[in-house]
Amino acid sequence: MSNADLITGDNDGWDQMDPQSNRAMVQVAAASSRELAMVQAASQHALANPRAMAVARKTMLQHCGRRRFAESAVYAYPKGNTVVKGPSIHVAEMMLATWGNMIAGWEVLETLPHMTKVRAYCIDLQTNSQSFRTVDIKHQDKRGQNVVNLTDPRDVQQIVANYAQRAKRACILTLIPQDIIDECCDACDQTMERANDNGDGRSMVEKTIEVFAEFQITRDHIESEFEMSLDRFTQAQFSRLRHILTTIRQDRTMIPKFFSSWQSPEKGEADARVEPEKAPKKKGTAGLKDTLPGTE
């Protein structure tokens, strides 16, 4: 078959496609080719320049020694009768960059009116180890005790990105050695303990009340949950509070799970707007007198 036959032969209807659709398909193919070329180049670089694990570990611990970094480094959430803690998304991204020769991200697989399907991934280009997670994210947000269906595109985009980032974090932490993860979390806790010992003159109680007030969480809420006065808190309990704070900064819907007596300000305002119950209408002659003007 000649080149002319190839050009003028059957092309499966490509010449009948809408020009705009044709351009879109060409752009997608070009983008895929660029991404493939970038991954291949990164893989070759990883094989030629293997990571120095001792150097990467030392650099991670140096990051964990900075107070601003350590403040939001560890999250916590209740699971049954225990509290599970682990590195936040920011720590996972720091580990990804410092460990080296790894790529991670997430992509939307399907978008429906009420749900978005997302796949997160992390690939170690040096060892070819891979971690994938597919999650179905409902377009809903829990506000207090109520579940709200989201319709604003910005709200949907925000909640999809939030849950997709969590899935990406899980993929990253799957490929990082667990002992290094634990060491970084401990180093962040130690950094905050040293920072508290060398404070700015205010007590830990004052600092705690101030930061939690941002979420309408009062001293009474905290003391009720821990069943003791803030004045008697140990460093371990303040450390747990920091982990809780990191969690609710990322997801406010977790507040009721940590503080059972907490009530959403929106719900409180709604309750305040409820009209008082009206007295039942009188019947018979008494009711007629109340209805007709000028009657006694």
C-alpha positions as CSV (number, residue, x, y, z in Angstrom):
1,M,0.0,0.0,0.0
2,S,1.4,3.4,-1.0
3,N,1.5,6.5,1.1
4,A,-1.2,8.0,-1.1
5,D,-3.5,5.0,-0.3
6,L,-2.8,5.5,3.4
7,I,-3.8,9.2,3.2
8,T,-6.9,8.7,1.1
9,G,-8.1,5.4,2.5
10,D,-10.6,4.6,5.2
11,N,-9.8,6.6,8.3
12,D,-12.7,5.3,10.5
13,G,-14.7,8.5,10.2
14,W,-12.1,10.9,11.4
15,D,-12.8,13.3,8.6
16,Q,-16.5,13.3,9.6
17,M,-15.7,14.3,13.2
18,D,-16.6,17.7,14.6
19,P,-13.4,19.8,14.3
20,Q,-13.6,20.9,17.9
21,S,-13.8,17.3,19.1
22,N,-10.9,16.4,16.8
23,R,-8.8,19.1,18.3
24,A,-9.6,18.0,21.8
25,M,-8.6,14.5,21.1
26,V,-5.3,15.6,19.6
27,Q,-4.6,17.8,22.7
28,V,-5.3,14.9,25.0
29,A,-3.0,12.6,23.0
30,A,-0.3,15.3,23.1
31,A,-0.6,15.8,26.8
32,S,-0.4,12.0,27.5
33,S,2.7,11.8,25.3
34,R,4.3,14.7,27.3
35,E,3.5,13.0,30.7
36,L,4.9,9.7,29.5
37,A,8.1,11.3,28.4
38,M,8.4,13.1,31.7
39,V,7.9,9.9,33.7
40,Q,10.5,8.1,31.5
41,A,13.0,10.8,32.0
42,A,12.4,10.8,35.8
43,S,12.8,7.1,35.9
44,Q,16.1,7.2,34.1
45,H,17.3,10.0,36.5
46,A,16.3,7.9,39.5
47,L,18.2,4.8,38.3
48,A,21.3,7.0,37.6
49,N,21.0,8.9,40.9
50,P,19.8,6.5,43.7
51,R,18.6,8.2,46.9
52,A,21.0,8.5,49.9
53,M,18.6,7.3,52.6
54,A,20.8,8.5,55.5
55,V,20.9,12.0,54.1
56,A,17.2,12.0,53.4
57,R,16.4,10.9,57.0
58,K,18.6,13.6,58.4
59,T,17.0,16.3,56.3
60,M,13.5,15.1,57.3
61,L,14.4,15.4,61.0
62,Q,15.8,18.9,60.4
63,H,12.4,19.9,59.0
64,C,10.7,18.4,62.0
65,G,12.9,20.5,64.3
66,R,11.3,23.7,63.0
67,R,8.4,24.9,65.3
68,R,6.2,26.3,62.5
69,F,6.4,23.0,60.6
70,A,5.9,20.9,63.8
71,E,2.8,22.8,64.8
72,S,0.6,21.1,62.2
73,A,2.7,18.0,61.6
74,V,0.6,15.3,63.4
75,Y,-3.1,14.7,63.2
76,A,-5.3,12.5,65.5
77,Y,-8.8,11.0,65.2
78,P,-10.9,8.8,67.5
79,K,-11.2,5.2,66.5
80,G,-13.3,3.1,68.9
81,N,-11.8,3.5,72.4
82,T,-8.4,4.7,71.1
83,V,-7.0,7.7,69.4
84,V,-5.0,7.1,66.2
85,K,-2.4,9.6,65.2
86,G,-0.2,10.0,62.1
87,P,1.6,12.6,59.9
88,S,-0.4,15.3,58.3
89,I,-0.6,15.9,54.5
90,H,2.1,18.6,54.8
91,V,4.5,16.1,56.4
92,A,3.7,13.4,53.8
93,E,4.5,15.9,51.0
94,M,7.8,16.9,52.8
95,M,8.7,13.2,53.0
96,L,7.9,12.7,49.3
97,A,10.2,15.6,48.3
98,T,13.0,14.7,50.7
99,W,13.0,10.9,50.1
100,G,13.4,11.6,46.4
101,N,12.8,9.7,43.2
102,M,9.1,9.5,43.8
103,I,6.0,11.1,42.2
104,A,2.5,11.3,43.6
105,G,-0.8,12.9,42.7
106,W,-4.4,12.3,42.0
107,E,-6.8,12.4,39.0
108,V,-10.5,12.5,38.5
109,L,-11.8,9.3,36.9
110,E,-15.5,10.1,36.8
111,T,-17.8,13.0,37.7
112,L,-21.4,12.5,38.5
113,P,-24.0,15.1,39.8
114,H,-23.7,13.7,43.4
115,M,-20.3,12.0,43.4
116,T,-16.8,12.2,42.0
117,K,-14.5,9.1,41.6
118,V,-10.9,9.9,42.2
119,R,-7.7,7.8,41.9
120,A,-4.6,8.8,44.0
121,Y,-1.2,7.3,43.3
122,C,2.4,7.3,44.4
123,I,5.2,5.7,42.5
124,D,8.8,5.0,43.6
125,L,10.7,5.5,40.4
126,Q,13.8,3.9,41.8
127,T,12.3,0.6,43.0
128,N,9.2,0.7,40.8
129,S,7.0,0.3,43.9
130,Q,3.5,1.6,43.4
131,S,0.5,2.5,45.5
132,F,-2.9,3.4,44.2
133,R,-6.2,4.2,46.0
134,T,-9.6,4.8,44.3
135,V,-12.2,6.7,46.3
136,D,-15.8,7.7,45.7
137,I,-16.3,11.2,47.1
138,K,-19.9,12.3,47.8
139,H,-20.7,15.9,47.2
140,Q,-21.8,16.3,50.8
141,D,-20.5,18.2,53.8
142,K,-21.4,17.5,57.4
143,R,-22.1,20.6,59.3
144,G,-22.8,20.0,63.0
145,Q,-25.4,17.1,63.1
146,N,-26.7,17.8,59.5
147,V,-25.4,16.5,56.2
148,V,-25.7,19.2,53.4
149,N,-25.7,18.4,49.7
150,L,-23.2,20.6,47.9
151,T,-24.3,22.3,44.6
152,D,-21.8,25.2,44.4
153,P,-18.9,24.1,42.1
154,R,-16.4,25.7,44.4
155,D,-17.7,23.8,47.4
156,V,-17.6,20.5,45.4
157,Q,-14.1,21.3,44.1
158,Q,-12.9,22.0,47.7
159,I,-14.3,18.8,49.2
160,V,-13.0,16.6,46.3
161,A,-9.5,18.1,46.6
162,N,-9.6,17.6,50.4
163,Y,-10.5,13.9,50.2
164,A,-8.2,13.3,47.2
165,Q,-5.3,14.8,49.2
166,R,-5.9,12.4,52.0
167,A,-5.9,9.4,49.6
168,K,-2.6,10.7,48.2
169,R,-1.1,11.0,51.7
170,A,-2.0,7.4,52.3
171,C,-0.3,6.3,49.1
172,I,2.9,8.3,50.0
173,L,3.1,6.8,53.5
174,T,2.7,3.3,52.1
175,L,6.0,3.7,50.3
176,I,8.0,5.5,53.1
177,P,9.5,3.2,55.7
178,Q,7.3,3.1,58.8
179,D,10.2,3.6,61.3
180,I,11.1,6.9,59.5
181,I,7.5,8.0,59.7
182,D,7.4,7.3,63.5
183,E,10.7,9.0,64.1
184,C,9.5,12.2,62.3
185,C,6.3,12.3,64.3
186,D,8.2,11.9,67.6
187,A,10.6,14.6,66.5
188,C,7.8,17.0,65.9
189,D,6.3,16.3,69.3
190,Q,9.7,16.9,70.9
191,T,10.0,20.2,69.0
192,M,6.7,21.5,70.3
193,E,7.5,20.4,73.9
194,R,10.8,22.4,73.7
195,A,8.9,25.4,72.2
196,N,6.4,25.3,75.1
197,D,9.2,25.2,77.7
198,N,10.7,28.3,76.1
199,G,7.4,30.1,75.6
200,D,6.5,33.8,75.2
201,G,5.5,34.3,78.8
202,R,1.9,33.0,78.4
203,S,0.9,29.8,80.0
204,M,0.0,26.8,78.0
205,V,-3.6,27.1,79.3
206,E,-3.9,30.6,77.8
207,K,-2.4,29.5,74.5
208,T,-4.8,26.5,74.3
209,I,-7.9,28.6,75.0
210,E,-6.9,31.1,72.4
211,V,-6.2,28.7,69.5
212,F,-9.4,26.6,70.1
213,A,-11.6,29.7,70.3
214,E,-11.2,30.0,66.6
215,F,-13.5,27.0,66.3
216,Q,-15.9,28.1,69.0
217,I,-14.4,25.4,71.3
218,T,-14.3,26.7,74.9
219,R,-12.4,25.7,78.0
220,D,-15.5,24.0,79.3
221,H,-15.6,21.8,76.1
222,I,-12.0,20.7,76.6
223,E,-12.2,20.1,80.3
224,S,-15.5,18.2,79.9
225,E,-14.0,15.9,77.4
226,F,-10.8,15.2,79.3
227,E,-12.6,15.2,82.6
228,M,-10.1,17.4,84.3
229,S,-9.0,21.0,84.6
230,L,-6.7,22.5,82.0
231,D,-4.4,23.6,84.9
232,R,-3.6,20.0,85.6
233,F,-2.8,19.0,82.0
234,T,0.5,17.3,81.4
235,Q,2.7,17.7,78.3
236,A,1.3,14.5,76.9
237,Q,-2.2,15.8,77.1
238,F,-1.3,19.2,75.6
239,S,0.4,17.1,72.8
240,R,-2.8,15.3,72.2
241,L,-4.7,18.6,72.0
242,R,-2.2,19.8,69.3
243,H,-2.9,16.6,67.3
244,I,-6.7,17.3,67.7
245,L,-6.2,20.9,66.6
246,T,-4.3,19.8,63.4
247,T,-7.2,17.4,62.6
248,I,-10.0,19.9,63.0
249,R,-8.1,22.5,61.0
250,Q,-8.2,20.1,58.1
251,D,-11.7,18.9,58.7
252,R,-14.1,20.9,60.9
253,T,-16.7,18.0,60.8
254,M,-14.4,16.1,63.2
255,I,-15.1,18.6,66.0
256,P,-18.2,16.7,67.4
257,K,-16.2,13.5,67.5
258,F,-13.7,15.0,69.8
259,F,-16.0,17.3,71.8
260,S,-19.4,15.7,72.4
261,S,-20.8,18.7,74.1
262,W,-19.9,21.1,71.2
263,Q,-22.7,22.5,69.2
264,S,-22.4,24.0,65.8
265,P,-22.9,27.8,65.8
266,E,-25.2,27.5,62.8
267,K,-27.4,25.1,64.7
268,G,-27.4,27.4,67.8
269,E,-28.5,30.3,65.7
270,A,-31.2,28.2,64.1
271,D,-32.5,27.2,67.5
272,A,-32.5,30.8,68.6
273,R,-34.7,31.7,65.6
274,V,-37.4,29.2,66.4
275,E,-40.6,31.0,67.4
276,P,-42.0,30.3,70.9
277,E,-45.0,28.0,70.9
278,K,-48.2,29.8,70.6
279,A,-51.0,29.2,73.1
280,P,-53.7,27.0,71.8
281,K,-56.7,28.8,70.4
282,K,-59.7,29.0,72.6
283,K,-62.9,27.3,71.6
284,G,-66.5,28.3,71.8
285,T,-67.6,31.8,73.0
286,A,-64.2,32.6,74.4
287,G,-62.6,31.9,71.1
288,L,-65.1,34.1,69.2
289,K,-64.4,37.0,71.6
290,D,-60.6,36.7,70.8
291,T,-61.2,36.6,67.1
292,L,-63.8,39.5,66.6
293,P,-62.4,43.0,67.2
294,G,-64.1,45.1,69.8
295,T,-65.7,42.3,71.7
296,E,-65.3,41.8,75.4
